[in-house]
């Protein structure tokens, strides 16, 4: 069982604490053992599901079940601890996220209850335009862009993501599963 940090903004942590968030999506930009990758997507090589370029710019092809263990966030059963700022220590985290599912999809493939599980509100004011936006799909897109567009992974780019589902434990669980004091 692995125990890894995951960076989360203040509003995301509040949604976790309020019980409104049990999923997160992260752009696939690196893989365990490969490091930073580019051009991730469906493979055109017969018998393989995914391809990507590694840091040496070499193409790699993997079957779906071969790809999943390279998820840098872990596998079902692993734990994440939300880091509320870039260098927060594990001991300072007040939450533990127990992974229940890890899958690969395009960000725009998010549907129905997944939008609610991401903590998308029914409406919000777009920080860029100031206009009120209605509907969880639209508000999720606004939130996604606020976080990812500046890096070239905006909603319209429809990047491939790790879709992570988890159970929120409102405590700091240490590496061997005991509650910290």
Backbone as numpy.savetxt, mean C-alpha at the origin, in Angstrom:
# Nx Ny Nz CAx CAy CAz Cx Cy Cz
7.63 -14.92 10.58 6.78 -13.74 10.58 7.66 -12.50 10.58
7.42 -11.62 9.64 8.20 -10.39 9.53 7.46 -9.23 10.20
8.21 -8.24 10.61 7.69 -7.04 11.25 8.35 -5.86 10.54
7.57 -5.09 9.76 8.15 -4.04 8.92 7.45 -2.69 9.14
8.19 -1.60 8.92 7.54 -0.28 8.99 6.79 0.02 7.69
5.78 0.87 7.80 5.08 1.39 6.62 4.74 2.84 6.93
5.17 3.74 6.06 4.93 5.17 6.26 3.46 5.49 6.05
2.86 6.19 6.99 1.46 6.60 6.89 1.35 8.05 7.32
0.53 8.80 6.60 0.30 10.21 6.93 -0.63 10.31 8.15
-0.68 11.49 8.73 -1.57 11.74 9.87 -3.02 11.36 9.60
-3.61 11.80 8.45 -4.99 11.41 8.17 -5.18 9.89 8.04
-4.17 9.20 7.48 -4.27 7.74 7.38 -4.28 7.09 8.77
-3.40 7.58 9.65 -3.34 7.03 11.01 -4.65 7.30 11.74
-5.22 8.49 11.55 -6.52 8.78 12.18 -7.60 7.83 11.68
-7.58 7.52 10.36 -8.55 6.57 9.81 -8.34 5.17 10.40
-7.08 4.78 10.62 -6.80 3.49 11.29 -7.36 3.49 12.70
-7.08 4.56 13.45 -7.55 4.66 14.83 -9.07 4.71 14.93
-9.71 5.33 13.95 -11.18 5.43 13.93 -11.85 4.15 13.44
-11.05 3.18 12.97 -11.62 1.94 12.46 -12.15 2.05 11.04
-11.76 3.10 10.31 -12.25 3.31 8.94 -11.30 2.78 7.87
-10.11 2.34 8.25 -9.11 1.93 7.26 -8.56 0.54 7.59
-8.76 -0.40 6.66 -8.22 -1.76 6.80 -7.53 -2.21 5.51
-7.26 -1.26 4.62 -6.52 -1.54 3.39 -5.64 -0.35 3.06
-4.58 -0.63 2.30 -3.76 0.44 1.73 -3.20 -0.06 0.41
-2.92 0.85 -0.48 -2.33 0.53 -1.77 -1.02 1.27 -1.91
0.00 0.55 -2.39 1.32 1.13 -2.57 1.83 0.79 -3.96
2.35 1.79 -4.65 2.87 1.60 -6.01 4.02 0.59 -5.98
4.02 -0.31 -6.96 5.08 -1.31 -7.06 6.29 -0.66 -7.72
7.26 -0.27 -6.89 8.49 0.37 -7.37 9.73 -0.37 -6.92
9.57 -1.34 -6.03 10.70 -2.14 -5.58 10.20 -3.51 -5.16
11.11 -4.46 -5.21 10.82 -5.84 -4.80 11.95 -6.33 -3.91
11.62 -7.12 -2.92 12.66 -7.73 -2.10 13.62 -8.49 -3.00
14.88 -8.46 -2.68 15.99 -9.09 -3.40 16.31 -8.44 -4.75
15.41 -7.64 -5.30 15.67 -6.97 -6.58 15.97 -5.48 -6.36
15.44 -4.91 -5.29 15.58 -3.48 -5.06 14.63 -2.69 -5.94
15.08 -1.50 -6.35 14.25 -0.62 -7.18 14.02 -1.26 -8.55
12.76 -1.20 -9.00 12.41 -1.74 -10.31 11.65 -0.68 -11.10
11.56 -0.90 -12.42 10.78 -0.02 -13.30 10.01 -0.88 -14.29
9.08 -0.27 -14.98 8.33 -0.89 -16.07 7.63 -2.18 -15.66
7.07 -2.19 -14.46 6.35 -3.36 -13.98 5.03 -3.50 -14.74
4.67 -4.72 -15.11 3.40 -4.96 -15.78 3.25 -6.41 -16.20
2.16 -6.72 -16.90 1.94 -8.09 -17.37 3.03 -8.52 -18.35
3.49 -9.75 -18.21 4.54 -10.28 -19.07 3.97 -10.69 -20.42
4.77 -10.50 -21.46 4.38 -11.01 -22.78 5.16 -12.28 -23.12
5.88 -12.82 -22.12 6.60 -14.07 -22.29 5.70 -15.23 -21.88
5.53 -16.16 -22.76 4.64 -17.30 -22.52 5.02 -18.02 -21.21
4.01 -18.30 -20.40 4.20 -19.02 -19.15 4.50 -18.13 -17.95
4.61 -16.82 -18.16 4.89 -15.89 -17.07 3.77 -14.87 -16.97
3.58 -14.36 -15.77 2.50 -13.40 -15.53 2.97 -11.94 -15.48
4.17 -11.70 -14.92 4.64 -10.33 -14.68 6.06 -10.16 -15.19
6.35 -8.93 -15.61 7.73 -8.60 -15.95 8.07 -7.22 -15.41
9.36 -6.96 -15.29 9.84 -5.67 -14.80 11.32 -5.58 -15.11
11.83 -4.35 -15.06 13.27 -4.13 -15.21 13.85 -3.94 -13.82
14.99 -4.60 -13.57 15.65 -4.44 -12.29 16.59 -3.24 -12.33
17.35 -3.03 -11.26 18.21 -1.85 -11.18 19.32 -1.85 -12.22
19.63 -3.02 -12.80 20.62 -3.10 -13.88 19.97 -2.93 -15.25
18.66 -2.65 -15.24 17.84 -2.46 -16.45 17.65 -3.76 -17.23
17.79 -4.91 -16.56 17.54 -6.20 -17.18 16.09 -6.60 -16.96
15.49 -7.22 -17.98 14.11 -7.69 -17.86 14.07 -8.95 -17.02
13.07 -9.05 -16.17 12.81 -10.24 -15.36 11.36 -10.63 -15.56
11.11 -11.92 -15.68 9.75 -12.45 -15.80 9.48 -13.40 -14.64
8.30 -13.27 -14.03 7.92 -14.12 -12.91 6.47 -14.58 -13.06
6.19 -15.76 -12.54 4.81 -16.22 -12.41 4.21 -15.50 -11.20
2.91 -15.41 -11.16 2.25 -14.66 -10.09 2.68 -15.17 -8.70
2.66 -16.48 -8.49 3.01 -17.03 -7.18 4.49 -16.82 -6.85
5.32 -16.60 -7.86 6.74 -16.28 -7.62 6.90 -14.82 -7.21
6.02 -13.95 -7.71 6.10 -12.52 -7.42 5.73 -12.20 -5.98
4.66 -12.80 -5.47 4.12 -12.42 -4.16 5.14 -12.44 -3.02
6.04 -13.43 -2.94 7.02 -13.40 -1.85 7.99 -12.22 -1.91
8.07 -11.53 -3.03 8.96 -10.37 -3.17 8.29 -9.06 -2.75
7.03 -9.13 -2.30 6.35 -7.92 -1.83 7.12 -7.34 -0.65
7.57 -6.08 -0.74 8.37 -5.51 0.34 7.58 -5.23 1.61
6.26 -5.37 1.56 5.43 -5.13 2.74 5.11 -6.41 3.49
5.42 -7.56 2.90 5.22 -8.82 3.59 4.14 -9.68 2.97
3.78 -10.69 3.73 2.80 -11.70 3.32 1.73 -11.80 4.40
0.58 -12.42 4.09 -0.43 -12.62 5.14 0.21 -13.26 6.37
-0.12 -12.69 7.52 0.46 -13.14 8.78 1.58 -12.23 9.26
2.24 -11.52 8.34 3.28 -10.56 8.73 2.64 -9.33 9.33
3.45 -8.54 10.03 2.94 -7.33 10.67 3.64 -6.08 10.15
2.87 -5.03 10.06 3.38 -3.71 9.70 3.17 -2.79 10.89
4.09 -1.87 11.08 3.86 -0.85 12.10 3.88 0.51 11.43
2.76 1.24 11.52 2.67 2.55 10.88 3.67 3.53 11.47
4.52 4.04 10.60 5.48 5.07 10.96 4.83 6.39 10.58
4.57 7.22 11.58 3.83 8.45 11.33 4.72 9.59 10.86
6.01 9.40 10.85 6.95 10.32 10.22 8.15 9.48 9.78
9.06 10.01 8.99 10.02 9.18 8.26 10.96 8.34 9.08
11.33 8.76 10.28 12.31 8.00 11.04 11.78 7.55 12.40
10.48 7.32 12.50 9.89 6.87 13.75 10.35 5.46 14.10
10.70 5.24 15.35 11.14 3.92 15.80 9.94 3.02 16.06
10.16 1.71 15.94 9.10 0.72 16.19 8.51 0.90 17.58
9.37 1.16 18.55 8.92 1.29 19.93 7.93 2.45 20.12
7.96 3.43 19.21 7.08 4.60 19.32 5.75 4.42 18.59
5.59 3.33 17.86 4.35 3.11 17.12 3.24 2.69 18.08
2.05 3.21 17.84 0.92 2.85 18.71 -0.03 1.85 18.08
0.29 1.41 16.85 -0.56 0.48 16.13 0.26 -0.65 15.51
-0.39 -1.78 15.29 0.19 -2.88 14.55 -0.84 -3.31 13.52
-0.40 -3.53 12.28 -1.30 -3.97 11.21 -0.92 -5.41 10.85
-1.84 -6.34 11.07 -1.60 -7.76 10.76 -2.11 -7.99 9.34
-1.19 -8.30 8.40 -1.58 -8.51 7.01 -2.47 -9.73 6.87
-3.58 -9.56 6.14 -4.50 -10.67 5.88 -4.55 -11.04 4.40
-4.15 -10.11 3.52 -4.16 -10.38 2.08 -3.19 -9.44 1.37
-2.52 -9.97 0.37 -1.61 -9.19 -0.48 -1.94 -9.56 -1.91
-2.26 -8.55 -2.73 -2.55 -8.82 -4.13 -2.02 -7.69 -5.00
-1.97 -7.95 -6.30 -1.48 -6.98 -7.28 -2.66 -6.55 -8.15
-2.80 -5.25 -8.35 -3.85 -4.73 -9.23 -3.49 -3.32 -9.65
-4.24 -2.79 -10.59 -4.10 -1.38 -10.97 -4.87 -0.55 -9.95
-4.38 0.64 -9.67 -5.04 1.47 -8.67 -6.50 1.75 -9.04
-6.79 1.94 -10.32 -8.16 2.24 -10.72 -9.09 1.03 -10.67
-8.54 -0.17 -10.39 -9.38 -1.36 -10.26 -10.06 -1.44 -8.90
-9.77 -0.51 -8.00 -10.41 -0.50 -6.69 -11.92 -0.37 -6.86
-12.67 -1.16 -6.08 -14.12 -1.19 -6.22 -14.81 -1.18 -4.86
-16.05 -0.79 -4.87 -16.99 -0.92 -3.76 -16.43 -0.86 -2.37
-16.50 -2.01 -1.68 -16.12 -2.03 -0.27 -14.64 -1.74 -0.07
-13.80 -1.99 -1.09 -12.38 -1.66 -0.96 -12.17 -0.17 -0.78
-13.03 0.64 -1.41 -12.93 2.09 -1.23 -13.21 2.47 0.22
-14.22 1.83 0.80 -14.53 2.08 2.21 -13.40 1.58 3.10
-12.84 0.39 2.76 -11.75 -0.18 3.56 -10.47 0.65 3.47
-10.32 1.44 2.39 -9.19 2.37 2.26 -9.40 3.62 3.12
-10.61 3.78 3.65 -10.91 4.94 4.48 -11.32 6.15 3.69
-11.71 5.96 2.40 -12.12 7.09 1.56 -13.43 7.68 2.10
-13.46 8.97 2.36 -14.68 9.60 2.87 -15.70 9.82 1.75
-16.98 10.03 2.10 -18.01 10.24 1.08 -17.85 11.57 0.33
-17.18 12.54 0.95 -16.89 13.81 0.27 -15.68 14.46 0.94
-15.05 15.36 0.21 -13.94 16.16 0.74 -13.70 17.34 -0.16
-12.93 18.30 0.34 -12.54 19.46 -0.46 -11.19 19.16 -1.09
-11.14 19.24 -2.42 -9.91 18.96 -3.17 -8.88 20.01 -2.79
-7.73 19.60 -2.23 -6.72 20.59 -1.81 -6.13 21.37 -2.97
-6.20 20.82 -4.17 -5.64 21.50 -5.34 -6.59 22.55 -5.90
-7.87 22.22 -6.01 -8.84 23.12 -6.63 -9.73 23.84 -5.63
-9.84 23.29 -4.40 -10.73 23.86 -3.41 -12.19 23.44 -3.60
-12.47 22.71 -4.68 -13.84 22.28 -4.95 -14.21 21.07 -4.10
-15.50 21.00 -3.74 -15.98 19.83 -2.99 -16.15 18.67 -3.95
-15.62 17.50 -3.56 -15.67 16.28 -4.37 -16.56 15.28 -3.63
-17.48 14.65 -4.37 -18.41 13.69 -3.78 -18.17 12.29 -4.33
-18.43 11.29 -3.49 -18.33 9.89 -3.90 -16.99 9.31 -3.49
-17.01 8.11 -2.87 -15.77 7.54 -2.34 -14.73 7.26 -3.42
-15.16 6.89 -4.62 -14.18 6.66 -5.69 -13.47 7.97 -6.06
-14.23 9.04 -6.16 -13.65 10.35 -6.49 -12.77 10.88 -5.37
-13.21 10.70 -4.12 -12.40 11.20 -3.01 -11.11 10.38 -2.88
-11.21 9.06 -3.13 -10.00 8.24 -3.10 -9.02 8.71 -4.16
-9.52 9.03 -5.35 -8.65 9.51 -6.43 -7.97 10.82 -6.04
-8.69 11.72 -5.38 -8.10 12.99 -4.93 -7.00 12.73 -3.90
-7.29 11.85 -2.94 -6.29 11.52 -1.91 -5.08 10.84 -2.55
-5.35 9.90 -3.48 -4.26 9.20 -4.17 -3.36 10.21 -4.88
-3.95 11.16 -5.61 -3.15 12.15 -6.33 -2.34 13.04 -5.39
-2.92 13.39 -4.26 -2.20 14.25 -3.31 -0.93 13.56 -2.82
-0.96 12.25 -2.73 0.19 11.50 -2.23 1.14 11.09 -3.36
0.59 10.68 -4.52 1.39 10.00 -5.54 1.62 10.75 -6.85
0.83 11.75 -7.16 0.96 12.41 -8.47 2.31 13.08 -8.65
2.84 13.68 -7.58 4.13 14.40 -7.70 5.28 13.45 -8.05
5.09 12.15 -7.83 6.11 11.15 -8.17 5.84 10.49 -9.51
4.81 10.95 -10.23 4.48 10.39 -11.53 3.54 9.20 -11.48
2.93 8.95 -10.31 2.04 7.80 -10.16 0.61 8.23 -9.84
0.16 9.31 -10.48 -1.18 9.81 -10.23 -2.27 8.85 -10.69
-3.48 9.18 -10.34 -4.65 8.36 -10.67 -4.74 8.08 -12.16
-4.52 9.09 -12.99 -4.62 8.91 -14.44 -3.53 8.00 -14.99
-2.38 7.90 -14.32 -1.32 6.99 -14.76 -1.70 5.54 -14.49
-2.65 5.33 -13.55 -3.17 4.00 -13.22 -2.04 2.99 -12.96
-1.17 3.28 -11.99 -0.03 2.39 -11.74 -0.45 1.05 -11.14
0.43 0.07 -11.29 0.26 -1.22 -10.63 0.62 -1.03 -9.16
-0.20 -1.62 -8.29 -0.01 -1.43 -6.85 -0.08 -2.76 -6.10
0.52 -2.75 -4.92 0.27 -3.80 -3.94 -0.99 -3.37 -3.21
-2.01 -4.19 -3.23 -3.23 -3.94 -2.45 -3.10 -4.78 -1.18
-2.95 -4.11 -0.06 -2.69 -4.77 1.22 -3.92 -4.65 2.12
-4.42 -5.77 2.59 -5.51 -5.79 3.56 -4.94 -6.22 4.90
-5.51 -5.68 5.98 -4.96 -5.97 7.31 -6.01 -5.80 8.39
-5.70 -6.37 9.53 -6.46 -6.16 10.76 -5.67 -5.15 11.59
-6.37 -4.15 12.09 -5.72 -3.13 12.91 -5.73 -3.57 14.37
-4.55 -3.63 14.95 -4.41 -3.93 16.38 -4.01 -2.63 17.04
-4.84 -2.17 17.95 -4.61 -0.87 18.58 -3.61 -0.99 19.73
-2.44 -1.52 19.41 -1.37 -1.68 20.38 -0.07 -1.90 19.62
1.02 -1.69 20.31 2.34 -1.95 19.75 2.69 -3.39 20.10
2.69 -4.28 19.11 3.02 -5.68 19.33 4.49 -5.86 18.94
5.28 -6.41 19.84 6.70 -6.56 19.52 6.92 -7.78 18.62
8.15 -8.03 18.25 8.50 -9.06 17.27 8.10 -10.46 17.68
7.96 -10.74 18.96 7.60 -12.11 19.35 6.13 -12.21 19.75
5.37 -11.16 19.50 3.93 -11.23 19.67 3.40 -10.82 21.02
4.26 -10.36 21.91 3.78 -9.91 23.20 3.50 -8.42 23.13
2.53 -7.99 23.91 2.20 -6.57 23.91 3.27 -5.79 24.66
3.68 -4.67 24.06 4.65 -3.80 24.73 3.94 -3.03 25.84
4.68 -2.64 26.83 4.11 -1.94 27.97 3.86 -0.56 27.70
